Amino acid sequence: MKAETRAKLSAILTLKGEKLQEALRALPKEEYNSLLLFGVIEDLEGRGKPPEVTLEQAEAMVDRELARKLADGVVDDIINNHKDALLPKLDEEYGRSPIVGDENKHRNAEGSLKYAFEYLAFAYEKVLACAYKQDEVRWIKYADGHRRPVREFRYKCQTKKRNEDNPSLVVEVVPEGNRLAVMAFRMLLSPRDYPSTK
């Protein structure tokens, strides 16, 4: 974040009540998103009511058209087994969770992605085709208190194994700085199909 932007946001955070609300509403989208993503607005409890984040604002933070293009690309990468093409699309936090039994050691994105592809091959042998079904926006909250929106895309898939269980591929897209990135992808099994909502 630029020094002048940081100074501007710091000045806004000294305001209280309705003045704070007005200043936050007047912020350019990128600066407002920075406050949301890093949890700064969550810290305003004692200085005035935090601004209500509408569904429209959350939707705007994860542009549907751009996110859909990214998610469709991930689906193609999975079908065609293109791990190298998928790697740069991943969120910087992807796969960095502690390893169970050794919390001081963390996985890396490349290793976690390799494991994910190995699991898909083991459980489903091969993902043959996927068709978009629906998407929705929701919030995720982290242990340190900050939160960010995620747009979750669901695809109905055909697989070589377990196809009778209606496998669905879920791709989660989040804002990351000035770009969108993939936070996670996973297969789900369902006894029923999910109707399209869009």
Backbone bond lengths (Angstrom), bond angles and torsions (degrees), N, CA, C in turn:
res aa  C-N    CA-C-N  psi(-1)  N-CA   C-N-CA  omega(-1)  CA-C   N-CA-C  phi
1 M - - - 1.457 - - 1.521 109.58 -
2 K 1.344 117.27 133.63 1.458 121.59 -179.35 1.520 110.72 -64.51
3 A 1.341 115.98 150.66 1.467 121.37 -178.94 1.522 111.32 -59.83
4 E 1.340 117.79 -40.55 1.468 120.15 -178.96 1.521 111.68 -67.24
5 T 1.337 116.08 -36.00 1.471 119.88 176.95 1.523 110.06 -67.22
6 R 1.348 116.09 -43.06 1.457 120.89 178.83 1.529 110.85 -60.08
7 A 1.335 116.31 -41.98 1.471 120.87 179.76 1.528 110.58 -65.46
8 K 1.325 116.16 -40.88 1.467 120.96 179.41 1.519 110.96 -62.69
9 L 1.342 116.59 -46.06 1.465 120.37 -179.41 1.525 110.94 -66.93
10 S 1.327 116.91 -38.09 1.467 120.53 178.28 1.521 110.76 -61.70
11 A 1.345 116.29 -40.67 1.464 120.39 178.37 1.517 111.07 -64.00
12 I 1.318 117.04 -40.85 1.473 121.41 179.39 1.524 110.17 -62.22
13 L 1.330 116.52 -38.38 1.460 120.24 -175.77 1.531 113.18 -72.75
14 T 1.329 117.61 -5.19 1.466 120.05 174.24 1.528 110.73 -86.97
15 L 1.337 117.45 -10.78 1.463 121.41 -179.83 1.514 110.66 -76.22
16 K 1.333 116.15 166.31 1.462 121.43 -179.87 1.518 110.49 -133.77
17 G 1.331 114.61 158.94 1.458 121.96 171.00 1.515 114.60 54.43
18 E 1.346 115.51 -134.47 1.458 121.42 -174.65 1.526 112.39 -64.37
19 K 1.342 117.18 -33.60 1.469 119.87 177.87 1.528 110.67 -62.42
20 L 1.330 115.46 -39.17 1.458 120.17 177.62 1.524 109.87 -64.52
21 Q 1.340 115.58 -45.54 1.462 119.97 179.69 1.525 111.32 -58.38
22 E 1.332 116.36 -45.98 1.464 121.16 -179.13 1.527 111.16 -63.13
23 A 1.327 116.47 -43.29 1.468 120.61 -179.32 1.525 111.03 -63.72
24 L 1.330 116.35 -39.91 1.468 120.12 178.96 1.517 111.37 -66.40
25 R 1.361 115.88 -40.73 1.461 119.28 179.60 1.525 111.71 -66.08
26 A 1.323 117.74 -27.94 1.469 122.06 -177.72 1.528 113.12 -84.17
27 L 1.323 117.08 -9.49 1.467 120.00 -178.57 1.528 111.32 -65.28
28 P 1.328 117.32 144.28 1.473 119.43 170.20 1.528 108.95 -59.02
29 K 1.321 115.45 151.75 1.460 121.60 -175.39 1.536 112.60 -51.62
30 E 1.329 117.04 -45.26 1.468 119.96 -175.34 1.525 111.86 -63.98
31 E 1.342 116.71 -39.80 1.467 119.98 -179.51 1.532 110.83 -71.25
32 Y 1.333 116.44 -39.77 1.461 120.24 177.60 1.528 109.85 -62.19
33 N 1.344 115.38 -43.66 1.466 120.13 179.27 1.522 111.45 -60.94
34 S 1.353 116.71 -36.74 1.467 120.02 178.89 1.517 111.17 -60.42
35 L 1.334 116.50 -41.58 1.468 120.08 178.64 1.522 111.00 -64.56
36 L 1.326 116.49 -40.10 1.466 120.10 179.66 1.523 111.00 -67.92
37 L 1.324 115.81 -47.04 1.461 120.24 -173.07 1.519 112.53 -65.25
38 F 1.319 116.10 -35.25 1.459 118.86 -177.64 1.517 112.75 -96.36
39 G 1.324 116.85 9.73 1.454 120.83 172.55 1.506 115.17 75.74
40 V 1.333 118.65 10.54 1.464 120.26 -177.75 1.516 111.06 -63.75
41 I 1.312 117.22 -40.84 1.466 120.19 -178.75 1.528 110.62 -64.55
42 E 1.309 117.29 -30.32 1.455 120.42 177.05 1.534 111.08 -62.09
43 D 1.343 117.43 -24.08 1.458 121.93 -177.05 1.525 113.53 -85.64
44 L 1.314 118.34 4.45 1.462 121.33 -175.36 1.529 113.12 -88.41
45 E 1.326 117.33 3.88 1.466 121.57 -174.50 1.523 112.61 -46.94
46 G 1.335 117.69 -45.04 1.460 120.22 -176.23 1.515 114.29 -81.43
47 R 1.310 118.52 -7.91 1.460 121.15 -174.78 1.521 112.99 -110.32
48 G 1.276 117.41 5.41 1.460 120.84 -176.65 1.507 108.44 138.49
49 K 1.287 116.49 159.63 1.456 120.83 -177.30 1.529 110.51 -64.53
50 P 1.339 118.28 129.80 1.457 119.76 177.19 1.527 109.96 -60.45
51 P 1.334 117.82 148.15 1.461 119.49 -178.58 1.515 110.96 -65.70
52 E 1.304 115.40 143.35 1.452 119.95 175.33 1.528 108.05 -72.70
53 V 1.316 116.73 129.22 1.456 120.73 177.72 1.518 107.15 -97.25
54 T 1.309 115.35 113.53 1.453 119.75 -177.04 1.520 110.56 -78.23
55 L 1.305 115.24 163.56 1.457 120.57 176.40 1.531 109.58 -60.91
56 E 1.331 116.36 -36.05 1.466 120.31 179.61 1.530 110.91 -62.39
57 Q 1.342 116.76 -41.09 1.467 119.95 178.63 1.528 110.93 -65.81
58 A 1.323 115.74 -43.30 1.469 119.54 178.76 1.527 110.38 -63.25
59 E 1.339 116.25 -41.88 1.462 120.60 178.35 1.521 110.45 -59.97
60 A 1.350 116.57 -42.38 1.461 120.90 -177.65 1.522 111.83 -66.08
61 M 1.318 117.47 -28.13 1.460 121.01 -178.55 1.530 111.76 -71.31
62 V 1.331 116.73 -22.85 1.471 120.65 176.27 1.528 106.14 -126.33
63 D 1.324 116.35 80.12 1.457 122.71 -176.60 1.526 110.79 -48.03
64 R 1.339 115.63 124.82 1.456 119.84 -172.53 1.522 112.71 -63.89
65 E 1.315 116.91 -44.07 1.463 120.23 -176.88 1.530 111.79 -65.07
66 L 1.332 116.36 -46.33 1.471 119.82 179.09 1.523 111.53 -67.01
67 A 1.347 116.24 -40.35 1.462 120.34 -179.97 1.526 110.66 -65.49
68 R 1.338 116.55 -39.96 1.470 120.40 179.00 1.536 110.67 -62.93
69 K 1.333 116.25 -41.54 1.466 120.36 178.60 1.526 110.43 -61.51
70 L 1.338 116.40 -42.25 1.463 120.95 178.69 1.530 110.62 -65.23
71 A 1.326 116.73 -46.31 1.465 121.04 -178.81 1.530 111.21 -63.73
72 D 1.346 117.07 -41.56 1.466 120.09 177.37 1.532 110.52 -61.42
73 G 1.347 116.81 -37.20 1.462 120.69 177.63 1.523 111.84 -64.60
74 V 1.331 115.98 -37.90 1.468 120.34 177.30 1.528 110.32 -64.26
75 V 1.325 116.14 -42.54 1.469 120.35 178.19 1.530 109.88 -59.09
76 D 1.338 117.24 -45.29 1.471 120.65 177.98 1.532 111.07 -61.27
77 D 1.328 116.48 -41.22 1.465 120.13 179.00 1.522 111.05 -62.02
78 I 1.320 116.84 -39.62 1.468 120.83 -179.93 1.525 110.54 -68.46
79 I 1.322 116.66 -45.55 1.469 120.45 -179.91 1.527 110.81 -61.19
80 N 1.330 116.51 -40.27 1.467 121.40 -175.86 1.527 113.45 -94.93
81 N 1.345 116.48 6.42 1.463 122.25 177.15 1.532 112.50 57.62
82 H 1.337 115.79 44.44 1.462 121.93 -178.72 1.533 110.39 -100.89
83 K 1.314 116.26 74.30 1.468 120.54 179.80 1.527 111.49 -60.33
84 D 1.331 116.63 -42.69 1.465 120.42 -177.00 1.530 112.00 -62.81
85 A 1.326 116.97 -34.73 1.468 120.80 179.21 1.528 110.92 -73.74
86 L 1.323 116.87 -29.76 1.466 120.93 -177.91 1.528 111.97 -78.91
87 L 1.312 116.93 -32.22 1.473 121.64 -173.53 1.534 113.85 -52.34
88 P 1.341 120.33 -48.94 1.471 118.82 -179.05 1.525 114.49 -70.46
89 K 1.308 117.62 -10.70 1.473 121.15 178.79 1.524 111.94 -84.22
90 L 1.333 117.03 -9.13 1.458 121.31 -173.87 1.524 112.67 -80.21
91 D 1.314 115.41 147.03 1.460 123.77 173.35 1.526 108.71 -60.71
92 E 1.334 117.36 146.63 1.469 119.77 -177.05 1.528 112.90 -62.70
93 E 1.335 117.73 -19.69 1.464 120.58 178.51 1.525 113.02 -89.18
94 Y 1.341 117.49 -5.63 1.458 120.07 -175.83 1.520 110.98 -57.62
95 G 1.322 114.73 128.86 1.455 120.45 173.09 1.503 116.41 72.20
96 R 1.333 118.34 12.81 1.465 119.12 -176.89 1.521 113.01 -99.49
97 S 1.301 117.02 22.63 1.458 120.04 178.05 1.527 109.86 -72.85
98 P 1.351 116.91 152.75 1.464 119.24 178.83 1.525 111.39 -62.80
99 I 1.317 116.13 149.86 1.464 121.20 176.81 1.523 107.98 -81.16
100 V 1.316 115.87 129.10 1.461 120.94 -178.03 1.531 109.36 -58.31
101 G 1.331 115.83 129.64 1.449 121.07 -179.34 1.522 113.13 94.99
102 D 1.338 116.17 -15.97 1.464 119.95 177.30 1.526 107.53 -147.82
103 E 1.325 115.52 78.62 1.461 121.07 -173.47 1.531 113.22 -66.67
104 N 1.341 117.44 -13.16 1.465 120.30 177.68 1.529 111.71 -82.81
105 K 1.328 116.01 -10.12 1.459 120.64 -178.46 1.531 108.02 -110.77
106 H 1.326 116.28 131.02 1.456 120.62 -177.59 1.529 110.52 -114.42
107 R 1.322 114.09 149.24 1.454 119.41 172.00 1.519 108.97 -72.35
108 N 1.312 116.04 167.67 1.462 119.75 171.74 1.526 108.39 -119.41
109 A 1.329 115.75 167.06 1.460 120.45 -174.88 1.526 111.72 -61.23
110 E 1.336 116.36 -42.57 1.464 119.49 -177.67 1.526 111.68 -63.92
111 G 1.332 116.51 -44.14 1.458 120.10 179.13 1.514 112.16 -66.05
112 S 1.330 116.64 -40.66 1.465 120.55 179.83 1.523 111.08 -67.14
113 L 1.329 116.34 -37.91 1.471 119.98 178.99 1.527 110.60 -66.17
114 K 1.331 116.08 -41.34 1.467 120.53 177.53 1.531 109.97 -60.34
115 Y 1.340 116.08 -43.82 1.465 120.39 178.73 1.526 110.64 -62.00
116 A 1.343 117.22 -41.98 1.466 121.06 -179.24 1.524 110.97 -61.24
117 F 1.330 117.05 -42.31 1.466 120.51 179.19 1.525 111.01 -68.36
118 E 1.333 117.06 -37.76 1.473 120.39 177.50 1.527 110.37 -63.47
119 Y 1.350 116.17 -39.64 1.464 119.52 178.65 1.523 110.86 -65.47
120 L 1.335 117.30 -43.24 1.465 120.20 178.60 1.530 110.46 -59.24
121 A 1.333 116.89 -41.95 1.465 120.73 179.61 1.523 111.01 -65.80
122 F 1.336 116.86 -39.48 1.461 121.04 -179.97 1.532 111.57 -68.42
123 A 1.331 116.08 -47.42 1.465 120.03 -173.14 1.529 113.83 -80.70
124 Y 1.345 116.81 -33.49 1.472 119.56 -172.83 1.524 112.90 -123.94
125 E 1.316 116.86 -1.97 1.466 125.58 -175.73 1.528 110.48 64.83
126 K 1.336 117.43 -60.98 1.462 119.84 177.89 1.526 109.42 -156.21
127 V 1.331 114.95 138.82 1.470 120.43 171.10 1.521 106.29 -85.91
128 L 1.335 116.19 117.96 1.462 120.93 -173.45 1.523 112.80 -89.56
129 A 1.313 116.55 -41.02 1.469 121.16 -177.42 1.520 108.95 -161.54
130 C 1.329 116.24 153.79 1.464 121.33 177.59 1.522 109.35 -139.88
131 A 1.318 115.91 144.25 1.465 121.74 177.58 1.524 108.64 -125.91
132 Y 1.313 116.06 132.14 1.465 121.35 179.16 1.524 110.49 -58.33
133 K 1.341 115.70 137.09 1.471 120.78 177.34 1.519 112.07 -116.82
134 Q 1.328 118.29 -50.26 1.461 120.51 -175.33 1.518 110.75 -166.71
135 D 1.340 115.01 167.10 1.462 119.65 172.91 1.515 108.87 -148.86
136 E 1.329 115.32 158.64 1.456 121.04 178.34 1.522 109.29 -154.50
137 V 1.338 114.85 157.34 1.457 120.75 177.94 1.515 109.00 -106.66
138 R 1.319 116.64 138.49 1.454 121.75 175.03 1.521 107.95 -145.82
139 W 1.329 116.11 171.90 1.469 121.50 178.14 1.511 109.97 -103.36
140 I 1.341 116.29 143.96 1.461 120.04 169.28 1.523 107.26 -117.63
141 K 1.311 115.28 142.35 1.466 120.61 179.98 1.514 108.84 -118.26
142 Y 1.338 116.29 134.29 1.451 122.03 -177.31 1.527 110.99 -94.95
143 A 1.326 115.03 165.46 1.466 120.21 -177.14 1.526 112.14 -60.56
144 D 1.345 116.86 -30.34 1.467 119.09 -179.39 1.526 112.71 -82.89
145 G 1.341 116.88 2.45 1.458 120.79 174.75 1.513 115.76 100.34
146 H 1.341 118.61 -18.91 1.464 117.93 -179.92 1.522 109.57 -78.49
147 R 1.312 115.27 159.73 1.451 119.44 -178.43 1.523 109.83 -141.85
148 R 1.309 115.48 162.54 1.455 120.60 175.52 1.522 109.36 -154.65
149 P 1.329 115.96 157.81 1.460 118.71 -179.06 1.520 110.75 -81.21
150 V 1.311 116.07 151.75 1.463 121.80 174.76 1.523 107.26 -132.56
151 R 1.324 115.75 135.60 1.465 120.33 173.35 1.527 106.73 -102.02
152 E 1.314 115.01 119.04 1.463 121.27 -175.87 1.521 109.68 -102.01
153 F 1.337 115.69 122.38 1.461 122.05 178.03 1.520 109.07 -104.60
154 R 1.321 115.77 137.40 1.470 120.84 178.29 1.533 109.04 -120.09
155 Y 1.338 114.23 132.25 1.467 121.14 179.55 1.530 109.15 -123.26
156 K 1.310 116.81 136.18 1.468 122.13 173.01 1.520 106.79 -82.12
157 C 1.334 116.44 129.13 1.469 120.04 -173.24 1.519 113.09 -119.24
158 Q 1.316 113.83 154.47 1.462 121.88 167.57 1.519 106.55 -108.11
159 T 1.332 115.79 132.58 1.462 120.25 -179.56 1.521 109.73 -132.38
160 K 1.330 116.09 161.23 1.470 119.73 179.93 1.516 111.33 -70.84
161 K 1.341 116.86 -36.35 1.462 122.11 178.20 1.520 109.19 -115.98
162 R 1.325 116.83 147.26 1.472 124.98 174.48 1.525 113.36 64.36
163 N 1.307 117.32 23.03 1.462 119.75 -179.08 1.527 111.57 -64.02
164 E 1.330 116.02 -27.57 1.474 119.98 -179.89 1.526 112.02 -67.69
165 D 1.329 118.45 -14.58 1.465 122.00 -179.29 1.533 112.95 -91.26
166 N 1.346 116.58 14.01 1.467 121.05 178.91 1.528 112.75 53.09
167 P 1.327 117.95 60.24 1.467 118.34 -179.71 1.528 111.80 -66.16
168 S 1.319 115.03 140.19 1.461 122.13 175.51 1.520 108.67 -123.85
169 L 1.310 116.05 141.60 1.454 121.66 174.78 1.524 107.69 -101.69
170 V 1.328 115.99 128.27 1.459 121.95 178.21 1.525 108.19 -110.67
171 V 1.329 116.50 128.48 1.470 122.23 177.30 1.525 107.40 -121.16
172 E 1.336 116.81 124.11 1.460 121.98 -177.66 1.524 109.94 -107.36
173 V 1.336 115.57 123.16 1.468 122.24 -176.48 1.526 109.29 -113.64
174 V 1.345 115.74 134.39 1.469 121.14 -177.82 1.530 109.79 -131.34
175 P 1.351 116.82 157.79 1.466 118.85 172.36 1.524 109.52 -75.97
176 E 1.326 115.59 139.85 1.463 121.00 177.81 1.524 107.01 -141.03
177 G 1.319 116.94 99.27 1.461 120.48 -175.69 1.517 110.09 63.22
178 N 1.326 116.10 -123.74 1.463 121.02 -179.59 1.523 113.24 -97.08
179 R 1.309 116.92 14.96 1.463 119.41 -179.35 1.522 110.24 -134.97
180 L 1.323 115.28 171.83 1.458 121.13 170.59 1.518 107.39 -103.38
181 A 1.329 116.69 147.41 1.456 121.10 -178.29 1.522 109.49 -142.59
182 V 1.318 115.59 162.82 1.465 121.81 -179.40 1.521 109.05 -91.27
183 M 1.336 115.39 117.54 1.457 120.21 179.05 1.529 110.57 -79.64
184 A 1.338 116.36 -38.19 1.467 120.41 -176.89 1.522 109.73 -164.70
185 F 1.313 115.39 159.24 1.463 121.63 168.00 1.517 106.81 -144.51
186 R 1.320 116.12 147.78 1.465 119.89 -178.00 1.526 109.95 -160.51
187 M 1.311 114.72 157.01 1.461 120.51 175.01 1.521 108.86 -97.81
188 L 1.329 115.51 141.89 1.453 122.00 175.29 1.513 108.79 -124.67
189 L 1.323 115.80 147.15 1.463 120.78 174.10 1.516 108.22 -107.79
190 S 1.315 116.58 139.74 1.454 120.03 -177.58 1.519 109.78 -139.61
191 P 1.348 117.01 139.93 1.462 119.79 176.70 1.521 112.02 -73.68
192 R 1.348 116.57 -9.22 1.464 119.81 -179.85 1.517 109.46 -137.70
193 D 1.313 115.18 160.91 1.450 119.68 177.66 1.524 108.69 -84.62
194 Y 1.312 117.66 156.03 1.457 122.42 178.29 1.522 108.97 -100.17
195 P 1.318 118.23 126.40 1.462 119.27 178.24 1.524 111.33 -70.37
196 S 1.308 115.35 147.08 1.455 119.69 176.84 1.521 109.61 -72.37
197 T 1.338 116.93 137.57 1.462 120.35 -179.53 1.514 111.53 -106.91
198 K 1.320 118.43 -1.87 1.465 120.32 -177.89 1.506 109.58 -125.31
